[in-house]
Amino acid sequence: MPLRHVYLDYNATTPLRGEVRDAIIEDFDIYGNASSMHEAGRLARARVEEARRAVAALIGSAAGNVIFTSGGSESNNTVFQTMRRLASAPNGAVLTEGRAGIITTAIEHPCVLNSASYLKSLGMDVTFLPVDEYGKIKMDAYRAALNDNTLFVSVMMANNEIGTIQDIKEIVRLAKEAGAWTHTDATQAVGKIPLNVDELGVDYLTMSAHKIYGPKGIGALYCRKKAPLYPLIHGGHQEGGQRAGTYNNIGILGFGKAAELAKKELPEYGKKIAVLRDKLREGLLANVPTIKINGHPVDMLPNTLNVSFPGAEGESILLSMDLKGIEASTGSACASGSLDPSHVLMAIGVWPELAHGSIRFSLGWGNTEEDIDYVIETIPPIIARLRAMSTVACCNIGSLSKANE
């Protein structure tokens, strides 16, 4: 009998929706360069602008404020390099006068953490805010970090590993009072929770198509009107001179269709996926002794569940689940090659041994109640077997059960 296949790694990437695939196939025959003025080019450009409107509508933006990029990493890098330019003299040296301070958090995606670290190496004043045990930034520390030198604040809307959602509206309000530009990496939030850029007040917002059942290699950056933006990629006049390169029509059209579907189905998504996530959470708590749920109990993505299994190693859990047809993750897919414990779990106070035994389950449209029943049935014997084989003593974990009460 074939194994049941259960995909629970939607935060890493999502499968292409059938409707998106059909839209991409249809675009194969739209061969014109969207920058060309002839009929084939105009047709291609019309498709690009149609997709731009759909992506903009998903975040409550005007279409003209959406710039297509190759993905979330490029969007984030573009904003950080813009801040570098704002703080730099013509020769590239960081100015000592004026603003050169950056505030971000200790739990950002690696492309933000590494961008911030790079600017710090150039002499910019970078603060990595601490978070509490649930992954919420410590607001007292944030208020204390804001000052007359603060140029830029970047805080992710929803964490990719533990699902915790930040109060971006309040974070932006305080930053604006200090005169700083603001950015949120909303890659994991877009299409999963309602958001509106005007309500949030952000100057920049990052998103990526492959997180909402669109194609890989295409993303977008929202840039508020009059907010500064320097191109990361220099070349032609595309995207109003803000992002050079021949338009990726196929990717852009797929992104537009995925955004259209995400906006339409957002209310249903939040209800259905949260029910399945809660069923998985309660099933694991009831059937696997002494586990710890990581992340905020309320302010969280509807599809994300991060669980620590003391006495079992994460890679072994993943391999054992994979043999049973269950696919999940130990954390960020972008850090899967690292042997270090998750920087997110370390930041919320999970000790290294426990962090190494943590699994991220991220659900999506393809999951069913039968899938969740299968996972709840399959995981307990896996954990029991791994714990019996483990050389790690299961001491100092008895109190963990209280954290889940």
N, C-alpha and C positions, 0 to 999 in steps of 0.2 A: 504493500500500500504506500503510495507516495506521501512524503512529508507535507504537512501543511506549511505554506510559506506565509510568514507574517513579517511585514516590513514596518519597523518602528524607529526609523531614522530620518523622518521627514525634516528635521531641523538641519540635517546635513545637506540634503537635496530632496526634491520631490519628483515623482515621475511626471512625464509630459502628459497633460490632459489630452484626451482624444480630440476635443474641439480645437485645441491649440495645434496639435499635429496636423489636422485638416487645414487649418489656416496657413501653416507653414508650407505645406505641399502646394496649396493654391498659389502661394507667392513664388514658387520656383520659376514660374513662367513670367514673372514681373522682373525682367532682367536688367532694366535700365538703371543707370547710376542716378541716385536721387539728387545729385548736384547738377545734372545735365538739364539743359533748357528745352530739349526736344520732347516729343510726345511720350516716348518710353521713359524718359527721366521724370517728366511731370507726373506720370502715373505712379512711378515708384515713390516720388516725394509725397504724393497724396496719401499713400498708404502709411508712410512714416508719420505724417501729421495726424492721421486718424488714430494711430497707435499712441501717439503722444497725448492726445486728448483723453484716451482711456486710462492711461497711467496717471495723468494729472487728476482725473476724476476720483481715482481710488484714494487719493490723499487730500482731496479738497483744494487742489491748486489750480491756478490758471495754467493752461498748456504751455505758455511761453516761459514759464519758470522751471520747466523740466528739461534736463539735458541728458541725452543718452550716453552711456559709458559702456565699458566692457564688463562691469560688475561692481559689487559692493566695495571691493578692495580699491579699485581705481577711483571710485567716487570719494571714499574716505581720504585717500592719498591726495587727491586734488584739493580738498578743503585744507588739509594740513599744510600742503605746500603753498597754498594761498596765504596762510597765516605767516609762514616763513617769509614770503615776499613782503608782506605788510610790515614785518618787524625788522627788515634788513635794509642796509644801505646798498647802493648800486654795485658795490664790489662783493656783495654776499655776506658781509660781516653783520652780525646781529647788533642792532643799535642799542646803545646803553641808555639813551634818552628815549622817551615815549614808551609805549606799551610793548611788552615782550613776554607776558605771562600766559601760560596755558594751564587749564584745569581739566583733567579727565579722571577716570576711575581705575581702580585696580582690577576690575573684572571685565574690561573691554575685550573685544575681539582682537586677535593678534595684529591685524592690520592697523588698528588704531594704537594699540600699545607700542608697536614698533615704530610707527610714524612719530608718536610723541617722544619716544626715546631718542630717535634720530635728531629731532629738533633740540632736545636737551643736550645732545652731544655737540651741537653747534653753538651752544651758549644761551639758549632760551630757558626761561624759568618755568619748569614743568612740575605740576603737583598731581600726584596720583592719589585720589581720594580713597580713604578706607570705606568699607561697607560693614553693615551689621551682620548678625548671624543668619539673616534671611536674604542677604544680598542687596538691601537698600542702602544707598549712600548715606553716610552720617552727615546730616544736615548742619550740625554745629561745626563740623570740620569744614564743610563747604563754605558756610558763611565766613568762617575765619580765613579761608584761603582767598576769598574775593577781596581785591584791593585796587588801587589806582593803576597798578601795573598789568592787571588782567586784560588780555587781548581777546581771549577765546576760551569758550567752555564747550567740551564735547562729552556727552553722556549718552550711552546707548539706551534706547527705549525699553527693550526687553532682552534679557540675557539669553544667549544661545544654549547654555548648559543647564541652568537651573530654572529658567523661565520667569524670573522675577522682573516685574514691570516697575520702572521708575516714574516718579511724579515729574515728568518733563515740563509741564506747564509751570510749576512752581520753581523748578530749577532755572528755566528760562527767565522768569520774572525777576529773580534775584540777580541773574547775570546782566540783564538789561539795566537794572538799577545801577550796576557797577560800570556800565558802558561797554560791555563785552559782546563780541559776536558769538552766536550759539549754533551748535550742530548736534544732531542726534543720529546715530546709526540705528535706523529702524528696520534693518534687513529682516529680523525675525518677527517684527510686529506687523508690518504691512501685510494685509490680507488675512490676518488672524484676529486682530482687535480693531475696533473703529478708531480712526485718527483723522485729524484735520489740521493741516499746517497752520492755518490762521488761528485756530483755537490754541494750539501749542505755542505759537509765537516764534518758532525757530527760524533761523536764517538759512540753514542748510539741513537737508534730510537725505539719507542714503537708503536705497532699496535695490533689490536684485530679483531678476525674473525667475531663477531656478528655485527660489524658495516658495513660489506661489504657482507651481505646476507649469511654469514656462521653460524656455530653453536656457541652457548654460551659456556663459559668455556674453551676456547682455544685462545691463543694469541701468540705473538712472540716478541722477543727483538733482534734488530740488534746491533751487537757489532763489531766495527771496529777491524781489526787485530792489535794486540799488545796493544789495550786498556785494562786496568785492569778490571777484573770482578770476584767478589767473589760470590759463590752460596748463595742464600737466603735460599734454602731448601737443607739440607745435606742428603746424603744417598749413593746411588749407583753411577755408572759410566756414567749414561745416559747424553746425550748432552755434551759429552766431559768432564764430571765432573762438568759442570757449572749449571746443574739443575737436581736434582735427582728426581726419581719417575718413575713408569712404564709408558711407552708411551701411551698417549691417542690417539690410532690409529684412532678411529672413528672421533674424533674432528679434529685431524691433517689432515686427508684425506679431510674432509669437508672444512677446511681452505684452503687447497691447491686448491681445485676445485673453491672455491669462488674467490681466488686470480687470478686464470687463467682467469675466466670470467671477473673480474674487469679490468685486464690489457687489454684484448681484447676490452672491451666496453667503456673504459675511454673517448675517444674522443666524442663518441655519448652521453655519460652521461652528460658531461659538457655542451653540447649544448642544449639537450632536457630539462634537469632539470632546467637550468638557465632561460629558456623561461617561464616555468611554475611558477617559483619563482617570476620573474618580473611581470607576469600577476597578481599574487596574491597581490603583493606589490601595483601595480597601482590601482587594483580594490578596495583594502581597503582604500587607500588614497582618492580615488574618492567618496567612498560611506559611509565612517565613519568620521564624523567631528573630528578635533583636535586629531590626533594620532601622535605618534612619532616612527620613525624607528630607531632601535638601531644597531650599528655596522658600519663598514667601507663601504662607498658607492661603492667602486671598488674592493679593496683587500678583497674579501669575498668568502666563499664557495658558489658553485652554487646552493646549496639546502636549505640554511638556511635564515630564515627571523624572526627577533625578533621585536615585535611590542608592544608598551606601549599604553594602552587605559585609559587615565585619567578619573576618576570618576567611574571606574568599577573595582571590585576586581578580581584578577586572578583566584582564585579557583572557584568563581562563574561563571566566563566566561568558564572555562574548563568544569564544570558540565553542564552548559547550552548547550555548543557545543556537549558534549557527548550525551545528550538527543536527539540531532539531528543527531547523527552518525558520528560526527567529533572528531577525537582524536589528541590532540596536547599536549603541555607541558608548564609549567610555567618556566622551566629552566632545569638544569641538573637532570636527572633521579636519580642520586646518592644522590641528596640533596632534594628529593621530600618530605621527612618526616619533613623537617625543616620549622618552621614558620618565620624564618628570611628572609628578602629580599635578592635577588640574590647578592652574593658578586661580581659577574662580573658587573652587572648593577650599583651597588654602586661605583665600581672602575672607571667607565666611567662617573660618575657624575650625574646619575639618582637618584632623591631623593626618599626616602623610599616609600612614598605613591604611586608614579608612578611606582616604581619597582614592587610593589605588584600587579599592574594591567598590567603586561607584559606577553605576550604569545610567546613561541617559536614555530614557524611552521618549520618543517624540512621535506623536500620532498624526494621522491625516485622513483624507477622504477615503482612502482605500481600506481602512480598518473597519471591522465589524465586531459585534458582541461575541461572536464565535471565536474570533481571533483572540480577544482578551481572555475568554475562558480558557483557551488553549495555552496562553502564556502563563496564566495563574496556575494551571495544572502542571506545566512543564518546569517552571523555574524552581519550586521548592526542592525537588529531589536533586537538582543540579547544585544548589547551594549546600544542601546537606552533604553531598558527596565531596565537594571541594573543601568544605570545612573539616571533614573527617581526615582529608589528606594533608591539610595545611600544617605547616610548621610554625605558623604565627599563633601565639596563644590568644585565646579569645577572652582575655581579661580586660578590665577597665571599659567594658562596653555594656555592662548591665544597666547603667543609667540611661542608655540611649532610648529605651522603650518609653521613658517618661517624656522624651522630647516629642513623641508622636501622639501623646494623649490629648 
